[in-house]
Structures are given as structure tokens and as C-alpha cells.
């Protein structure tokens, strides 16, 4: 029983994702919903505009956006 629990624990730890971090996108939508809702998850201005169309609000650049550097190979 003890070895089964140990094997399960090793499996769970090995399968766990590593290095989780928040996504970083260049455009934010400020929703005109009365609760000051924000979503900074847009790759392009057009994508942001399409999202707020019909519900109101505006899009602006994400001042916290920092492009990721390419990995050296």
C-alpha cells in the first residue's frame, strides 16, 4: 500500500505543469458594464474591438505588456 501511494505521488508530481505564469498581451478592453471590468487578453486592437462591439467600452494599449524574448536555440 505504501509503495502504491509513493508511486502515485511521484506520478502526480511528474505530471504537474511547471513554470506557470500569467499571459502577457498588448491590448486591454475596458468594458462599459458599470463594474470597471478589464480584460488585457488581446493580441490585436481589432480583436479587442470585436469583443467590445455591442456591449460598449473601449480598447487601449496594455501599459504592463512586455514582449517575450525569443529563446536561443
KAWOLIN-V563371 format. One record per residue. N is the residue number from 1. RES is the residue in three letters. SS is DSSP state (helix for helix, strand for strand, loop for the rest). NEAR is the number of other C-alpha atoms within 10 Angstrom. Layout:
BEGIN
N;RES;SS;NEAR + N;RES;SS;NEAR
END
This chain:
BEGIN
1;UNK;loop;6 + 2;UNK;helix;7 + 3;UNK;helix;8 + 4;UNK;helix;9 + 5;UNK;helix;10 + 6;UNK;helix;11 + 7;UNK;helix;11 + 8;UNK;helix;12 + 9;UNK;helix;12 + 10;UNK;helix;11 + 11;UNK;helix;11 + 12;UNK;helix;11 + 13;UNK;helix;10 + 14;UNK;helix;10 + 15;UNK;helix;9 + 16;UNK;loop;8 + 17;UNK;loop;8 + 18;UNK;loop;8 + 19;UNK;loop;5 + 20;UNK;loop;6 + 21;UNK;loop;6 + 22;UNK;loop;5 + 23;UNK;loop;8 + 24;UNK;loop;16 + 25;UNK;loop;19 + 26;UNK;loop;18 + 27;UNK;strand;23 + 28;UNK;strand;23 + 29;UNK;strand;24 + 30;UNK;strand;17 + 31;UNK;strand;18 + 32;UNK;loop;14 + 33;UNK;loop;10 + 34;UNK;loop;6 + 35;UNK;loop;7 + 36;UNK;loop;9 + 37;UNK;loop;11 + 38;UNK;strand;14 + 39;UNK;strand;14 + 40;UNK;strand;21 + 41;UNK;strand;16 + 42;UNK;strand;20 + 43;UNK;loop;13 + 44;UNK;loop;14 + 45;UNK;helix;16 + 46;UNK;helix;11 + 47;UNK;helix;14 + 48;UNK;helix;21 + 49;UNK;helix;19 + 50;UNK;helix;9 + 51;UNK;helix;17 + 52;UNK;helix;16 + 53;UNK;loop;10 + 54;UNK;loop;8 + 55;UNK;loop;10 + 56;UNK;loop;13 + 57;UNK;strand;17 + 58;UNK;strand;16 + 59;UNK;strand;22 + 60;UNK;strand;14 + 61;UNK;strand;15 + 62;UNK;loop;17 + 63;UNK;loop;11 + 64;UNK;loop;11 + 65;UNK;loop;14 + 66;UNK;loop;10 + 67;UNK;loop;9 + 68;UNK;loop;7 + 69;UNK;loop;6 + 70;UNK;loop;6 + 71;UNK;loop;5 + 72;UNK;loop;4 + 73;UNK;loop;3
END
